[in-house]
Amino acid sequence: MERALARLVEAQRWCRNDGGQPSTLFELESLDGPRPTFSDARGERFEADIEPRLAAALEVGDRLRARRAEGGRLDVFCCYPAQSASIAR
């Protein structure tokens, strides 16, 4: 958990301010391929573009508070380590 938190502190630097916008929790499923793959709470998988510097700091299983935006982009507001999934259940 300690390593994950240090890594995600760096990732937070590349997150956007949510400006009070509604958001959803997504899980990073894969970083393979041209675009990362995410899933929502229903298990629906989708690909989306995210800030490349943010992607470099993430690992599969990380959870992102974000909003799906136009053009296949995911606006990320906050990142949580994969271990946070067990806390939220």
Backbone as CSV, one residue per row, in Angstrom:
resi,resn,N_x,N_y,N_z,CA_x,CA_y,CA_z,C_x,C_y,C_z
1,MET,0.832,-1.184,0.000,0.000,0.000,0.000,0.886,1.262,0.000
2,GLU,1.988,1.199,0.734,2.866,2.368,0.801,3.398,2.748,-0.578
3,ARG,3.828,1.753,-1.369,4.325,2.039,-2.717,3.211,2.585,-3.602
4,ALA,2.018,2.012,-3.462,0.883,2.470,-4.266,0.547,3.922,-3.943
5,LEU,0.570,4.282,-2.688,0.232,5.655,-2.324,1.261,6.640,-2.855
6,ALA,2.543,6.294,-2.757,3.584,7.179,-3.291,3.405,7.364,-4.805
7,ARG,3.072,6.290,-5.503,2.859,6.347,-6.955,1.648,7.200,-7.305
8,LEU,0.585,7.065,-6.521,-0.636,7.805,-6.838,-0.560,9.278,-6.436
9,VAL,0.315,9.611,-5.510,0.548,11.037,-5.231,1.058,11.704,-6.506
10,GLU,1.950,11.034,-7.212,2.445,11.546,-8.492,1.311,11.609,-9.510
11,ALA,0.478,10.584,-9.563,-0.634,10.553,-10.527,-1.598,11.717,-10.295
12,GLN,-1.828,12.054,-9.027,-2.767,13.140,-8.710,-2.357,14.462,-9.359
13,ARG,-1.072,14.630,-9.597,-0.591,15.868,-10.232,-1.226,16.094,-11.593
14,TRP,-1.616,15.020,-12.261,-2.130,15.113,-13.628,-3.648,15.007,-13.693
15,CYS,-4.303,14.954,-12.545,-5.767,14.916,-12.518,-6.328,16.327,-12.676
16,ARG,-7.522,16.401,-13.197,-8.207,17.680,-13.392,-9.002,18.051,-12.143
17,ASN,-9.295,19.322,-12.002,-10.222,19.781,-10.967,-11.621,19.443,-11.448
18,ASP,-12.433,18.847,-10.578,-13.765,18.427,-11.028,-14.736,19.584,-11.181
19,GLY,-14.458,20.725,-10.595,-15.334,21.881,-10.755,-16.767,21.607,-10.358
20,GLY,-16.968,20.647,-9.462,-18.322,20.317,-9.023,-19.093,19.428,-9.985
21,GLN,-18.429,18.935,-11.031,-19.091,18.073,-12.007,-19.353,16.690,-11.407
22,PRO,-20.448,16.062,-11.780,-20.681,14.686,-11.322,-19.621,13.761,-11.904
23,SER,-19.313,12.715,-11.171,-18.309,11.775,-11.644,-18.707,10.356,-11.251
24,THR,-17.965,9.406,-11.789,-18.222,7.987,-11.587,-16.905,7.314,-11.247
25,LEU,-16.978,6.200,-10.547,-15.788,5.435,-10.234,-15.569,4.378,-11.316
26,PHE,-14.364,4.362,-11.890,-13.987,3.395,-12.917,-12.748,2.644,-12.460
27,GLU,-12.580,1.436,-12.951,-11.390,0.655,-12.657,-10.561,0.502,-13.922
28,LEU,-9.258,0.686,-13.797,-8.361,0.488,-14.925,-8.173,-1.010,-15.137
29,GLU,-8.577,-1.494,-16.295,-8.516,-2.924,-16.619,-7.245,-3.296,-17.373
30,SER,-6.775,-2.401,-18.249,-5.616,-2.737,-19.075,-4.944,-1.474,-19.590
31,LEU,-3.627,-1.538,-19.676,-2.850,-0.471,-20.307,-2.263,-0.950,-21.631
32,ASP,-2.623,-2.154,-22.046,-2.146,-2.710,-23.313,-2.940,-2.093,-24.458
33,GLY,-2.313,-1.996,-25.586,-3.012,-1.454,-26.742,-2.876,0.051,-26.839
34,PRO,-3.492,0.617,-27.850,-3.348,2.057,-28.092,-4.059,2.939,-27.064
35,ARG,-5.099,2.400,-26.419,-5.856,3.170,-25.424,-6.102,2.297,-24.195
36,PRO,-6.036,2.895,-23.006,-6.342,2.123,-21.799,-7.790,1.631,-21.817
37,THR,-8.022,0.503,-21.141,-9.361,-0.059,-21.001,-9.812,0.092,-19.558
38,PHE,-11.056,0.511,-19.381,-11.641,0.750,-18.067,-12.936,-0.047,-17.942
39,SER,-13.412,-0.201,-16.697,-14.733,-0.784,-16.477,-15.471,0.061,-15.450
40,ASP,-16.808,0.030,-15.554,-17.634,0.750,-14.588,-18.184,-0.243,-13.567
41,ALA,-19.028,0.218,-12.664,-19.564,-0.626,-11.589,-20.384,-1.805,-12.115
42,ARG,-20.948,-1.679,-13.313,-21.727,-2.777,-13.908,-20.841,-3.773,-14.635
43,GLY,-19.543,-3.478,-14.723,-18.622,-4.353,-15.436,-18.500,-4.044,-16.914
44,GLU,-19.171,-2.984,-17.382,-19.079,-2.592,-18.787,-17.673,-2.077,-19.069
45,ARG,-17.017,-2.672,-20.047,-15.652,-2.272,-20.406,-15.695,-1.300,-21.576
46,PHE,-14.742,-0.356,-21.552,-14.631,0.608,-22.642,-13.202,1.131,-22.695
47,GLU,-12.813,1.619,-23.854,-11.510,2.246,-24.024,-11.692,3.751,-23.992
48,ALA,-10.676,4.451,-23.473,-10.727,5.913,-23.428,-9.315,6.469,-23.377
49,ASP,-9.163,7.676,-23.874,-7.895,8.394,-23.777,-7.823,9.101,-22.434
50,ILE,-6.632,9.087,-21.818,-6.389,9.876,-20.616,-5.054,10.588,-20.783
51,GLU,-4.802,11.554,-19.929,-3.543,12.294,-19.928,-2.388,11.283,-19.912
52,PRO,-1.466,11.337,-20.885,-0.382,10.351,-20.955,0.486,10.293,-19.695
53,ARG,0.746,11.427,-19.066,1.566,11.413,-17.845,0.824,10.730,-16.707
54,LEU,-0.488,10.855,-16.695,-1.299,10.154,-15.700,-1.258,8.651,-15.972
55,ALA,-1.430,8.261,-17.214,-1.394,6.845,-17.588,-0.076,6.197,-17.174
56,ALA,1.014,6.936,-17.295,2.339,6.402,-16.940,2.454,6.094,-15.449
57,ALA,1.662,6.756,-14.616,1.727,6.561,-13.169,0.737,5.514,-12.663
58,LEU,-0.157,5.042,-13.522,-1.203,4.109,-13.089,-0.797,2.658,-13.287
59,GLU,-1.458,1.784,-12.541,-1.310,0.340,-12.694,-2.694,-0.277,-12.822
60,VAL,-2.746,-1.420,-13.482,-4.011,-2.149,-13.622,-4.600,-2.370,-12.232
61,GLY,-5.911,-2.137,-12.123,-6.610,-2.283,-10.853,-6.838,-0.964,-10.139
62,ASP,-6.063,0.078,-10.498,-6.295,1.384,-9.893,-7.710,1.840,-10.219
63,ARG,-8.273,2.618,-9.315,-9.634,3.124,-9.492,-9.567,4.630,-9.690
64,LEU,-10.404,5.125,-10.586,-10.376,6.538,-10.958,-11.758,7.144,-10.798
65,ARG,-11.826,8.283,-10.128,-13.066,9.061,-10.104,-12.967,9.979,-11.309
66,ALA,-13.885,9.789,-12.254,-13.752,10.453,-13.551,-15.109,10.654,-14.204
67,ARG,-15.070,11.287,-15.369,-16.272,11.520,-16.174,-15.928,11.215,-17.617
68,ARG,-16.793,10.461,-18.275,-16.600,10.206,-19.701,-16.922,11.485,-20.458
69,ALA,-16.012,11.878,-21.334,-16.134,13.140,-22.060,-16.231,12.858,-23.562
70,GLU,-16.487,13.910,-24.290,-16.599,13.798,-25.746,-15.277,13.342,-26.350
71,GLY,-15.374,12.734,-27.507,-14.178,12.339,-28.238,-13.456,11.134,-27.661
72,GLY,-14.139,10.348,-26.821,-13.513,9.154,-26.283,-12.503,9.416,-25.187
73,ARG,-12.637,10.551,-24.534,-11.704,10.931,-23.470,-12.328,10.658,-22.102
74,LEU,-11.484,10.367,-21.130,-11.912,10.215,-19.751,-11.255,11.332,-18.949
75,ASP,-12.072,12.238,-18.402,-11.557,13.317,-17.554,-11.424,12.756,-16.144
76,VAL,-10.195,12.632,-15.665,-9.913,12.010,-14.369,-9.740,13.088,-13.311
77,PHE,-10.462,12.928,-12.199,-10.435,13.901,-11.116,-9.661,13.420,-9.898
78,CYS,-9.580,12.094,-9.697,-8.907,11.561,-8.523,-8.555,10.096,-8.776
79,CYS,-7.446,9.625,-8.192,-7.002,8.245,-8.356,-6.915,7.555,-7.002
80,TYR,-7.249,6.268,-6.992,-7.189,5.454,-5.778,-6.461,4.156,-6.101
81,PRO,-5.703,3.619,-5.158,-5.004,2.352,-5.429,-5.990,1.200,-5.532
82,ALA,-5.560,0.142,-6.191,-6.400,-1.043,-6.365,-6.893,-1.567,-5.014
83,GLN,-6.077,-1.440,-3.983,-6.451,-1.937,-2.653,-7.696,-1.249,-2.105
84,SER,-8.041,-0.098,-2.626,-9.215,0.628,-2.144,-10.508,-0.108,-2.486
85,ALA,-10.480,-1.007,-3.453,-11.687,-1.742,-3.828,-12.219,-2.571,-2.660
86,SER,-11.341,-3.125,-1.864,-11.792,-3.942,-0.730,-12.387,-3.084,0.376
87,ILE,-12.009,-1.841,0.461,-12.544,-0.925,1.475,-13.949,-0.491,1.089
88,ALA,-14.188,-0.293,-0.205,-15.477,0.234,-0.680,-16.588,-0.804,-0.664
89,ARG,-16.272,-2.054,-0.467,-17.305,-3.105,-0.524,-18.085,-3.193,0.748
